[in-house]
Amino acid sequence: MDLKKLKGIRVEKGHTQDTLARKLGVTTKTYNRKELGIIEFNRRELSLIIKELEMNDDDAMEIFFTLMITNMAT
C-alpha cells in the first residue's frame, strides 16, 4: 500500500482519519492502524474509501493493488 499517497489523497479531499473511521464504522484507532498498514482494509472498506475519496482507477490500483502484491510476496 502506498500509505503516503492514501494519506495525501485523504488530506487533499479534506477528510480526517476520524471522519473516514466513522464512514467505515470503525474506531479512529482502528482506522489509523489500517492506514499505517498494521491491519488490512477489507473489501467493503476499500470500496467505501475509494468512493468517499473520489479516487480514480489509477490511484486506487496504485494504492491498494501494491498492498496485495506486497502481502503475497511476504
PyMOL Python script that loads the backbone (N, CA, C, O; Angstrom):
from pymol import cmd

cmd.read_pdbstr("""\
ATOM      1  N   MET A   1       0.848  -1.175   0.000  1.00  0.00           N
ATOM      2  CA  MET A   1       0.000   0.000   0.000  1.00  0.00           C
ATOM      3  C   MET A   1       0.887   1.228   0.000  1.00  0.00           C
ATOM      4  O   MET A   1       1.879   1.292   0.725  1.00  0.00           O
ATOM      5  N   ASP A   2       0.529   2.179  -0.800  1.00  0.00           N
ATOM      6  CA  ASP A   2       1.245   3.445  -0.811  1.00  0.00           C
ATOM      7  C   ASP A   2       0.605   4.330   0.253  1.00  0.00           C
ATOM      8  O   ASP A   2      -0.284   5.132  -0.033  1.00  0.00           O
ATOM      9  N   LEU A   3       1.074   4.166   1.476  1.00  0.00           N
ATOM     10  CA  LEU A   3       0.466   4.850   2.613  1.00  0.00           C
ATOM     11  C   LEU A   3       0.532   6.362   2.490  1.00  0.00           C
ATOM     12  O   LEU A   3      -0.410   7.063   2.862  1.00  0.00           O
ATOM     13  N   LYS A   4       1.630   6.858   1.974  1.00  0.00           N
ATOM     14  CA  LYS A   4       1.761   8.309   1.825  1.00  0.00           C
ATOM     15  C   LYS A   4       0.736   8.835   0.831  1.00  0.00           C
ATOM     16  O   LYS A   4       0.158   9.902   1.041  1.00  0.00           O
ATOM     17  N   LYS A   5       0.509   8.100  -0.244  1.00  0.00           N
ATOM     18  CA  LYS A   5      -0.460   8.543  -1.249  1.00  0.00           C
ATOM     19  C   LYS A   5      -1.878   8.482  -0.686  1.00  0.00           C
ATOM     20  O   LYS A   5      -2.668   9.398  -0.915  1.00  0.00           O
ATOM     21  N   LEU A   6      -2.210   7.427   0.041  1.00  0.00           N
ATOM     22  CA  LEU A   6      -3.538   7.329   0.652  1.00  0.00           C
ATOM     23  C   LEU A   6      -3.764   8.499   1.596  1.00  0.00           C
ATOM     24  O   LEU A   6      -4.807   9.152   1.541  1.00  0.00           O
ATOM     25  N   LYS A   7      -2.806   8.764   2.451  1.00  0.00           N
ATOM     26  CA  LYS A   7      -2.930   9.885   3.379  1.00  0.00           C
ATOM     27  C   LYS A   7      -3.020  11.196   2.623  1.00  0.00           C
ATOM     28  O   LYS A   7      -3.826  12.057   2.976  1.00  0.00           O
ATOM     29  N   GLY A   8      -2.215  11.363   1.596  1.00  0.00           N
ATOM     30  CA  GLY A   8      -2.231  12.593   0.816  1.00  0.00           C
ATOM     31  C   GLY A   8      -3.580  12.855   0.176  1.00  0.00           C
ATOM     32  O   GLY A   8      -4.080  13.979   0.218  1.00  0.00           O
ATOM     33  N   ILE A   9      -4.172  11.832  -0.416  1.00  0.00           N
ATOM     34  CA  ILE A   9      -5.489  11.986  -1.034  1.00  0.00           C
ATOM     35  C   ILE A   9      -6.536  12.286   0.032  1.00  0.00           C
ATOM     36  O   ILE A   9      -7.408  13.133  -0.168  1.00  0.00           O
ATOM     37  N   ARG A  10      -6.450  11.592   1.162  1.00  0.00           N
ATOM     38  CA  ARG A  10      -7.401  11.825   2.254  1.00  0.00           C
ATOM     39  C   ARG A  10      -7.348  13.271   2.723  1.00  0.00           C
ATOM     40  O   ARG A  10      -8.383  13.919   2.878  1.00  0.00           O
ATOM     41  N   VAL A  11      -6.147  13.769   2.946  1.00  0.00           N
ATOM     42  CA  VAL A  11      -5.976  15.146   3.418  1.00  0.00           C
ATOM     43  C   VAL A  11      -6.411  16.143   2.335  1.00  0.00           C
ATOM     44  O   VAL A  11      -7.085  17.131   2.625  1.00  0.00           O
ATOM     45  N   GLU A  12      -6.021  15.873   1.100  1.00  0.00           N
ATOM     46  CA  GLU A  12      -6.384  16.742  -0.024  1.00  0.00           C
ATOM     47  C   GLU A  12      -7.899  16.883  -0.159  1.00  0.00           C
ATOM     48  O   GLU A  12      -8.403  17.955  -0.496  1.00  0.00           O
ATOM     49  N   LYS A  13      -8.618  15.799   0.106  1.00  0.00           N
ATOM     50  CA  LYS A  13     -10.081  15.807  -0.001  1.00  0.00           C
ATOM     51  C   LYS A  13     -10.753  16.345   1.263  1.00  0.00           C
ATOM     52  O   LYS A  13     -11.979  16.427   1.328  1.00  0.00           O
ATOM     53  N   GLY A  14      -9.950  16.711   2.271  1.00  0.00           N
ATOM     54  CA  GLY A  14     -10.483  17.336   3.479  1.00  0.00           C
ATOM     55  C   GLY A  14     -11.032  16.374   4.524  1.00  0.00           C
ATOM     56  O   GLY A  14     -11.850  16.760   5.359  1.00  0.00           O
ATOM     57  N   HIS A  15     -10.589  15.133   4.480  1.00  0.00           N
ATOM     58  CA  HIS A  15     -11.045  14.141   5.455  1.00  0.00           C
ATOM     59  C   HIS A  15      -9.982  13.914   6.518  1.00  0.00           C
ATOM     60  O   HIS A  15      -8.783  13.938   6.239  1.00  0.00           O
ATOM     61  N   THR A  16     -10.439  13.698   7.721  1.00  0.00           N
ATOM     62  CA  THR A  16      -9.537  13.286   8.798  1.00  0.00           C
ATOM     63  C   THR A  16      -9.658  11.773   8.942  1.00  0.00           C
ATOM     64  O   THR A  16     -10.550  11.152   8.363  1.00  0.00           O
ATOM     65  N   GLN A  17      -8.766  11.198   9.705  1.00  0.00           N
ATOM     66  CA  GLN A  17      -8.893   9.770   9.991  1.00  0.00           C
ATOM     67  C   GLN A  17     -10.198   9.507  10.723  1.00  0.00           C
ATOM     68  O   GLN A  17     -10.834   8.474  10.510  1.00  0.00           O
ATOM     69  N   ASP A  18     -10.599  10.427  11.577  1.00  0.00           N
ATOM     70  CA  ASP A  18     -11.838  10.262  12.332  1.00  0.00           C
ATOM     71  C   ASP A  18     -13.050  10.221  11.409  1.00  0.00           C
ATOM     72  O   ASP A  18     -13.933   9.383  11.594  1.00  0.00           O
ATOM     73  N   THR A  19     -13.110  11.117  10.409  1.00  0.00           N
ATOM     74  CA  THR A  19     -14.276  11.124   9.525  1.00  0.00           C
ATOM     75  C   THR A  19     -14.347   9.843   8.703  1.00  0.00           C
ATOM     76  O   THR A  19     -15.432   9.291   8.518  1.00  0.00           O
ATOM     77  N   LEU A  20     -13.215   9.362   8.209  1.00  0.00           N
ATOM     78  CA  LEU A  20     -13.237   8.109   7.456  1.00  0.00           C
ATOM     79  C   LEU A  20     -13.540   6.926   8.366  1.00  0.00           C
ATOM     80  O   LEU A  20     -14.232   5.993   7.957  1.00  0.00           O
ATOM     81  N   ALA A  21     -13.036   6.953   9.578  1.00  0.00           N
ATOM     82  CA  ALA A  21     -13.323   5.866  10.522  1.00  0.00           C
ATOM     83  C   ALA A  21     -14.826   5.762  10.740  1.00  0.00           C
ATOM     84  O   ALA A  21     -15.378   4.661  10.737  1.00  0.00           O
ATOM     85  N   ARG A  22     -15.490   6.891  10.926  1.00  0.00           N
ATOM     86  CA  ARG A  22     -16.938   6.877  11.133  1.00  0.00           C
ATOM     87  C   ARG A  22     -17.662   6.339   9.902  1.00  0.00           C
ATOM     88  O   ARG A  22     -18.624   5.582  10.032  1.00  0.00           O
ATOM     89  N   LYS A  23     -17.209   6.722   8.714  1.00  0.00           N
ATOM     90  CA  LYS A  23     -17.819   6.220   7.478  1.00  0.00           C
ATOM     91  C   LYS A  23     -17.671   4.702   7.366  1.00  0.00           C
ATOM     92  O   LYS A  23     -18.561   4.021   6.857  1.00  0.00           O
ATOM     93  N   LEU A  24     -16.537   4.179   7.848  1.00  0.00           N
ATOM     94  CA  LEU A  24     -16.267   2.743   7.771  1.00  0.00           C
ATOM     95  C   LEU A  24     -16.881   1.963   8.930  1.00  0.00           C
ATOM     96  O   LEU A  24     -16.969   0.736   8.885  1.00  0.00           O
ATOM     97  N   GLY A  25     -17.303   2.679   9.965  1.00  0.00           N
ATOM     98  CA  GLY A  25     -17.870   2.012  11.130  1.00  0.00           C
ATOM     99  C   GLY A  25     -16.827   1.394  12.032  1.00  0.00           C
ATOM    100  O   GLY A  25     -17.074   0.378  12.683  1.00  0.00           O
ATOM    101  N   VAL A  26     -15.645   2.021  12.069  1.00  0.00           N
ATOM    102  CA  VAL A  26     -14.570   1.547  12.951  1.00  0.00           C
ATOM    103  C   VAL A  26     -14.105   2.704  13.815  1.00  0.00           C
ATOM    104  O   VAL A  26     -14.451   3.857  13.560  1.00  0.00           O
ATOM    105  N   THR A  27     -13.325   2.397  14.832  1.00  0.00           N
ATOM    106  CA  THR A  27     -12.783   3.460  15.673  1.00  0.00           C
ATOM    107  C   THR A  27     -11.671   4.193  14.924  1.00  0.00           C
ATOM    108  O   THR A  27     -11.106   3.681  13.958  1.00  0.00           O
ATOM    109  N   THR A  28     -11.377   5.388  15.389  1.00  0.00           N
ATOM    110  CA  THR A  28     -10.281   6.147  14.788  1.00  0.00           C
ATOM    111  C   THR A  28      -8.969   5.394  14.954  1.00  0.00           C
ATOM    112  O   THR A  28      -8.137   5.389  14.046  1.00  0.00           O
ATOM    113  N   LYS A  29      -8.779   4.760  16.105  1.00  0.00           N
ATOM    114  CA  LYS A  29      -7.556   3.989  16.341  1.00  0.00           C
ATOM    115  C   LYS A  29      -7.441   2.853  15.327  1.00  0.00           C
ATOM    116  O   LYS A  29      -6.364   2.607  14.785  1.00  0.00           O
ATOM    117  N   THR A  30      -8.547   2.165  15.074  1.00  0.00           N
ATOM    118  CA  THR A  30      -8.529   1.071  14.103  1.00  0.00           C
ATOM    119  C   THR A  30      -8.232   1.603  12.712  1.00  0.00           C
ATOM    120  O   THR A  30      -7.436   1.012  11.982  1.00  0.00           O
ATOM    121  N   TYR A  31      -8.866   2.724  12.330  1.00  0.00           N
ATOM    122  CA  TYR A  31      -8.589   3.299  11.010  1.00  0.00           C
ATOM    123  C   TYR A  31      -7.111   3.671  10.906  1.00  0.00           C
ATOM    124  O   TYR A  31      -6.470   3.399   9.891  1.00  0.00           O
ATOM    125  N   ASN A  32      -6.578   4.288  11.948  1.00  0.00           N
ATOM    126  CA  ASN A  32      -5.176   4.685  11.951  1.00  0.00           C
ATOM    127  C   ASN A  32      -4.280   3.477  11.722  1.00  0.00           C
ATOM    128  O   ASN A  32      -3.326   3.548  10.946  1.00  0.00           O
ATOM    129  N   ARG A  33      -4.576   2.387  12.383  1.00  0.00           N
ATOM    130  CA  ARG A  33      -3.777   1.162  12.226  1.00  0.00           C
ATOM    131  C   ARG A  33      -3.902   0.603  10.812  1.00  0.00           C
ATOM    132  O   ARG A  33      -2.947   0.037  10.280  1.00  0.00           O
ATOM    133  N   LYS A  34      -5.067   0.758  10.207  1.00  0.00           N
ATOM    134  CA  LYS A  34      -5.263   0.307   8.831  1.00  0.00           C
ATOM    135  C   LYS A  34      -4.467   1.197   7.871  1.00  0.00           C
ATOM    136  O   LYS A  34      -3.809   0.697   6.958  1.00  0.00           O
ATOM    137  N   GLU A  35      -4.529   2.502   8.077  1.00  0.00           N
ATOM    138  CA  GLU A  35      -3.798   3.417   7.199  1.00  0.00           C
ATOM    139  C   GLU A  35      -2.287   3.253   7.351  1.00  0.00           C
ATOM    140  O   GLU A  35      -1.534   3.525   6.415  1.00  0.00           O
ATOM    141  N   LEU A  36      -1.849   2.816   8.508  1.00  0.00           N
ATOM    142  CA  LEU A  36      -0.425   2.554   8.730  1.00  0.00           C
ATOM    143  C   LEU A  36       0.010   1.193   8.182  1.00  0.00           C
ATOM    144  O   LEU A  36       1.204   0.896   8.125  1.00  0.00           O
ATOM    145  N   GLY A  37      -0.959   0.370   7.781  1.00  0.00           N
ATOM    146  CA  GLY A  37      -0.635  -0.936   7.234  1.00  0.00           C
ATOM    147  C   GLY A  37      -0.509  -2.037   8.271  1.00  0.00           C
ATOM    148  O   GLY A  37      -0.090  -3.149   7.950  1.00  0.00           O
ATOM    149  N   ILE A  38      -0.867  -1.737   9.506  1.00  0.00           N
ATOM    150  CA  ILE A  38      -0.786  -2.732  10.581  1.00  0.00           C
ATOM    151  C   ILE A  38      -1.932  -3.739  10.450  1.00  0.00           C
ATOM    152  O   ILE A  38      -1.754  -4.937  10.674  1.00  0.00           O
ATOM    153  N   ILE A  39      -3.103  -3.230  10.086  1.00  0.00           N
ATOM    154  CA  ILE A  39      -4.294  -4.050   9.863  1.00  0.00           C
ATOM    155  C   ILE A  39      -4.733  -3.816   8.420  1.00  0.00           C
ATOM    156  O   ILE A  39      -4.654  -2.691   7.927  1.00  0.00           O
ATOM    157  N   GLU A  40      -5.193  -4.859   7.743  1.00  0.00           N
ATOM    158  CA  GLU A  40      -5.629  -4.711   6.357  1.00  0.00           C
ATOM    159  C   GLU A  40      -7.063  -4.188   6.275  1.00  0.00           C
ATOM    160  O   GLU A  40      -7.898  -4.493   7.126  1.00  0.00           O
ATOM    161  N   PHE A  41      -7.330  -3.395   5.235  1.00  0.00           N
ATOM    162  CA  PHE A  41      -8.693  -2.991   4.922  1.00  0.00           C
ATOM    163  C   PHE A  41      -9.396  -4.185   4.291  1.00  0.00           C
ATOM    164  O   PHE A  41      -8.779  -4.940   3.538  1.00  0.00           O
ATOM    165  N   ASN A  42     -10.686  -4.365   4.591  1.00  0.00           N
ATOM    166  CA  ASN A  42     -11.436  -5.409   3.898  1.00  0.00           C
ATOM    167  C   ASN A  42     -12.051  -4.813   2.619  1.00  0.00           C
ATOM    168  O   ASN A  42     -11.960  -3.608   2.383  1.00  0.00           O
ATOM    169  N   ARG A  43     -12.669  -5.661   1.809  1.00  0.00           N
ATOM    170  CA  ARG A  43     -13.207  -5.207   0.518  1.00  0.00           C
ATOM    171  C   ARG A  43     -14.236  -4.097   0.670  1.00  0.00           C
ATOM    172  O   ARG A  43     -14.210  -3.116  -0.074  1.00  0.00           O
ATOM    173  N   ARG A  44     -15.132  -4.245   1.622  1.00  0.00           N
ATOM    174  CA  ARG A  44     -16.160  -3.229   1.842  1.00  0.00           C
ATOM    175  C   ARG A  44     -15.516  -1.889   2.195  1.00  0.00           C
ATOM    176  O   ARG A  44     -15.917  -0.843   1.685  1.00  0.00           O
ATOM    177  N   GLU A  45     -14.523  -1.934   3.066  1.00  0.00           N
ATOM    178  CA  GLU A  45     -13.830  -0.710   3.464  1.00  0.00           C
ATOM    179  C   GLU A  45     -13.116  -0.070   2.277  1.00  0.00           C
ATOM    180  O   GLU A  45     -13.155   1.148   2.100  1.00  0.00           O
ATOM    181  N   LEU A  46     -12.464  -0.901   1.464  1.00  0.00           N
ATOM    182  CA  LEU A  46     -11.778  -0.374   0.280  1.00  0.00           C
ATOM    183  C   LEU A  46     -12.765   0.324  -0.649  1.00  0.00           C
ATOM    184  O   LEU A  46     -12.491   1.416  -1.146  1.00  0.00           O
ATOM    185  N   SER A  47     -13.906  -0.305  -0.879  1.00  0.00           N
ATOM    186  CA  SER A  47     -14.921   0.296  -1.749  1.00  0.00           C
ATOM    187  C   SER A  47     -15.400   1.628  -1.200  1.00  0.00           C
ATOM    188  O   SER A  47     -15.542   2.597  -1.945  1.00  0.00           O
ATOM    189  N   LEU A  48     -15.650   1.679   0.106  1.00  0.00           N
ATOM    190  CA  LEU A  48     -16.112   2.922   0.724  1.00  0.00           C
ATOM    191  C   LEU A  48     -15.052   4.019   0.660  1.00  0.00           C
ATOM    192  O   LEU A  48     -15.375   5.179   0.403  1.00  0.00           O
ATOM    193  N   ILE A  49     -13.802   3.661   0.889  1.00  0.00           N
ATOM    194  CA  ILE A  49     -12.723   4.650   0.835  1.00  0.00           C
ATOM    195  C   ILE A  49     -12.583   5.201  -0.581  1.00  0.00           C
ATOM    196  O   ILE A  49     -12.475   6.411  -0.775  1.00  0.00           O
ATOM    197  N   ILE A  50     -12.585   4.316  -1.557  1.00  0.00           N
ATOM    198  CA  ILE A  50     -12.448   4.745  -2.953  1.00  0.00           C
ATOM    199  C   ILE A  50     -13.585   5.687  -3.323  1.00  0.00           C
ATOM    200  O   ILE A  50     -13.367   6.706  -3.977  1.00  0.00           O
ATOM    201  N   LYS A  51     -14.797   5.343  -2.904  1.00  0.00           N
ATOM    202  CA  LYS A  51     -15.954   6.195  -3.205  1.00  0.00           C
ATOM    203  C   LYS A  51     -15.875   7.517  -2.451  1.00  0.00           C
ATOM    204  O   LYS A  51     -16.057   8.583  -3.040  1.00  0.00           O
ATOM    205  N   GLU A  52     -15.605   7.451  -1.158  1.00  0.00           N
ATOM    206  CA  GLU A  52     -15.582   8.650  -0.320  1.00  0.00           C
ATOM    207  C   GLU A  52     -14.497   9.632  -0.755  1.00  0.00           C
ATOM    208  O   GLU A  52     -14.710  10.845  -0.741  1.00  0.00           O
ATOM    209  N   LEU A  53     -13.333   9.107  -1.142  1.00  0.00           N
ATOM    210  CA  LEU A  53     -12.228   9.972  -1.550  1.00  0.00           C
ATOM    211  C   LEU A  53     -12.262  10.283  -3.043  1.00  0.00           C
ATOM    212  O   LEU A  53     -11.385  10.968  -3.569  1.00  0.00           O
ATOM    213  N   GLU A  54     -13.297   9.761  -3.720  1.00  0.00           N
ATOM    214  CA  GLU A  54     -13.474  10.003  -5.156  1.00  0.00           C
ATOM    215  C   GLU A  54     -12.188   9.697  -5.927  1.00  0.00           C
ATOM    216  O   GLU A  54     -11.735  10.482  -6.760  1.00  0.00           O
ATOM    217  N   MET A  55     -11.614   8.526  -5.620  1.00  0.00           N
ATOM    218  CA  MET A  55     -10.366   8.119  -6.267  1.00  0.00           C
ATOM    219  C   MET A  55     -10.626   7.670  -7.687  1.00  0.00           C
ATOM    220  O   MET A  55     -11.649   7.051  -7.983  1.00  0.00           O
ATOM    221  N   ASN A  56      -9.686   7.991  -8.565  1.00  0.00           N
ATOM    222  CA  ASN A  56      -9.769   7.437  -9.918  1.00  0.00           C
ATOM    223  C   ASN A  56      -9.182   6.027  -9.886  1.00  0.00           C
ATOM    224  O   ASN A  56      -8.542   5.625  -8.914  1.00  0.00           O
ATOM    225  N   ASP A  57      -9.412   5.295 -10.957  1.00  0.00           N
ATOM    226  CA  ASP A  57      -8.964   3.898 -11.003  1.00  0.00           C
ATOM    227  C   ASP A  57      -7.455   3.764 -10.836  1.00  0.00           C
ATOM    228  O   ASP A  57      -6.982   2.842 -10.171  1.00  0.00           O
ATOM    229  N   ASP A  58      -6.696   4.684 -11.438  1.00  0.00           N
ATOM    230  CA  ASP A  58      -5.236   4.600 -11.346  1.00  0.00           C
ATOM    231  C   ASP A  58      -4.754   4.753  -9.909  1.00  0.00           C
ATOM    232  O   ASP A  58      -3.893   4.000  -9.453  1.00  0.00           O
ATOM    233  N   ASP A  59      -5.315   5.739  -9.190  1.00  0.00           N
ATOM    234  CA  ASP A  59      -4.916   5.932  -7.792  1.00  0.00           C
ATOM    235  C   ASP A  59      -5.285   4.717  -6.945  1.00  0.00           C
ATOM    236  O   ASP A  59      -4.478   4.244  -6.144  1.00  0.00           O
ATOM    237  N   ALA A  60      -6.507   4.215  -7.125  1.00  0.00           N
ATOM    238  CA  ALA A  60      -6.950   3.062  -6.341  1.00  0.00           C
ATOM    239  C   ALA A  60      -6.052   1.855  -6.592  1.00  0.00           C
ATOM    240  O   ALA A  60      -5.652   1.165  -5.655  1.00  0.00           O
ATOM    241  N   MET A  61      -5.739   1.607  -7.857  1.00  0.00           N
ATOM    242  CA  MET A  61      -4.870   0.471  -8.181  1.00  0.00           C
ATOM    243  C   MET A  61      -3.476   0.661  -7.600  1.00  0.00           C
ATOM    244  O   MET A  61      -2.901  -0.268  -7.032  1.00  0.00           O
ATOM    245  N   GLU A  62      -2.940   1.859  -7.742  1.00  0.00           N
ATOM    246  CA  GLU A  62      -1.588   2.133  -7.239  1.00  0.00           C
ATOM    247  C   GLU A  62      -1.513   1.955  -5.728  1.00  0.00           C
ATOM    248  O   GLU A  62      -0.547   1.396  -5.208  1.00  0.00           O
ATOM    249  N   ILE A  63      -2.531   2.429  -5.033  1.00  0.00           N
ATOM    250  CA  ILE A  63      -2.515   2.361  -3.573  1.00  0.00           C
ATOM    251  C   ILE A  63      -2.800   0.946  -3.085  1.00  0.00           C
ATOM    252  O   ILE A  63      -2.030   0.398  -2.295  1.00  0.00           O
ATOM    253  N   PHE A  64      -3.885   0.354  -3.543  1.00  0.00           N
ATOM    254  CA  PHE A  64      -4.348  -0.898  -2.958  1.00  0.00           C
ATOM    255  C   PHE A  64      -3.807  -2.142  -3.641  1.00  0.00           C
ATOM    256  O   PHE A  64      -3.613  -3.156  -2.971  1.00  0.00           O
ATOM    257  N   PHE A  65      -3.557  -2.112  -4.931  1.00  0.00           N
ATOM    258  CA  PHE A  65      -3.021  -3.284  -5.603  1.00  0.00           C
ATOM    259  C   PHE A  65      -1.586  -3.538  -5.163  1.00  0.00           C
ATOM    260  O   PHE A  65      -1.172  -4.691  -5.037  1.00  0.00           O
ATOM    261  N   THR A  66      -0.832  -2.485  -4.931  1.00  0.00           N
ATOM    262  CA  THR A  66       0.528  -2.617  -4.421  1.00  0.00           C
ATOM    263  C   THR A  66       0.523  -3.355  -3.087  1.00  0.00           C
ATOM    264  O   THR A  66       1.422  -4.147  -2.805  1.00  0.00           O
ATOM    265  N   LEU A  67      -0.486  -3.094  -2.274  1.00  0.00           N
ATOM    266  CA  LEU A  67      -0.611  -3.773  -0.982  1.00  0.00           C
ATOM    267  C   LEU A  67      -0.787  -5.271  -1.192  1.00  0.00           C
ATOM    268  O   LEU A  67      -0.148  -6.076  -0.515  1.00  0.00           O
ATOM    269  N   MET A  68      -1.648  -5.643  -2.125  1.00  0.00           N
ATOM    270  CA  MET A  68      -1.893  -7.069  -2.343  1.00  0.00           C
ATOM    271  C   MET A  68      -0.632  -7.776  -2.812  1.00  0.00           C
ATOM    272  O   MET A  68      -0.346  -8.884  -2.360  1.00  0.00           O
ATOM    273  N   ILE A  69       0.123  -7.161  -3.707  1.00  0.00           N
ATOM    274  CA  ILE A  69       1.356  -7.756  -4.216  1.00  0.00           C
ATOM    275  C   ILE A  69       2.376  -7.885  -3.084  1.00  0.00           C
ATOM    276  O   ILE A  69       3.043  -8.911  -2.951  1.00  0.00           O
ATOM    277  N   THR A  70       2.486  -6.844  -2.281  1.00  0.00           N
ATOM    278  CA  THR A  70       3.426  -6.858  -1.157  1.00  0.00           C
ATOM    279  C   THR A  70       3.078  -7.979  -0.187  1.00  0.00           C
ATOM    280  O   THR A  70       3.961  -8.706   0.267  1.00  0.00           O
ATOM    281  N   ASN A  71       1.795  -8.120   0.132  1.00  0.00           N
ATOM    282  CA  ASN A  71       1.370  -9.147   1.082  1.00  0.00           C
ATOM    283  C   ASN A  71       1.596 -10.550   0.517  1.00  0.00           C
ATOM    284  O   ASN A  71       1.911 -11.473   1.269  1.00  0.00           O
ATOM    285  N   MET A  72       1.439 -10.720  -0.789  1.00  0.00           N
ATOM    286  CA  MET A  72       1.644 -12.024  -1.392  1.00  0.00           C
ATOM    287  C   MET A  72       3.129 -12.408  -1.395  1.00  0.00           C
ATOM    288  O   MET A  72       3.467 -13.591  -1.361  1.00  0.00           O
ATOM    289  N   ALA A  73       3.997 -11.419  -1.435  1.00  0.00           N
ATOM    290  CA  ALA A  73       5.436 -11.667  -1.508  1.00  0.00           C
ATOM    291  C   ALA A  73       6.028 -12.011  -0.142  1.00  0.00           C
ATOM    292  O   ALA A  73       7.097 -12.615  -0.063  1.00  0.00           O
ATOM    293  N   THR A  74       5.341 -11.630   0.927  1.00  0.00           N
ATOM    294  CA  THR A  74       5.900 -11.875   2.250  1.00  0.00           C
ATOM    295  C   THR A  74       5.423 -13.165   2.842  1.00  0.00           C
ATOM    296  O   THR A  74       5.809 -13.512   3.958  1.00  0.00           O
TER     297      THR A  74
END
""", "prot")
cmd.dss("prot")
cmd.show_as("cartoon", "prot")
cmd.util.cbc("prot")
cmd.orient("prot")
